[in-house]
Amino acid sequence: MPLGKMRHRINIQTIGRTTDNMGGNATSYSTTVTVWGMVEPVVGNEKVEGQQIESRQRFKFTLRYNSNLTTDDRLNYDSTDFRILSIVKKYDIDKYQVVIAEKGVAT
C-alpha cells in the first residue's frame, strides 16, 4: 500500500466503565493510540424512524494491523466518532487491517 494514501490521523478509543453514586454504570471513551490510516466512504442511507430522519454512513478505514483493536472500541476521525462494525485482515497477513465503521449512530 502506498504510504501517501495513509495520510489521515485516526484515534482509536477504548471504553471505560465506572460505577456512579447510585450503583449504576457510567461509560466513557478515551483515546489509547493515534494512528495513520486511509479513510474511504462506502455507503450511506437515510430512513424515517419515530417521525425523525435517521442518517447513517459507513466508512472503510485501512490501518496498520493492531491486535488490540476490537469491535468494542470506536474510531475518531476529523472530530467524529465511528462505531466499529467489523475488522478484517487485509491480504491475510498481519500488516494491514480493514475496519468498517458507521457514522451517525450513538456509541
Secondary structure by P-SEA (a helix, b strand, c coil): cccccccbbbbbbbbbbbbccccbbbbbbbbcccccbbbbbccccccccccbbbbbbbbbbbccccccccccbbbbcccbbbbbcccccccccccbbbbbbbccccc
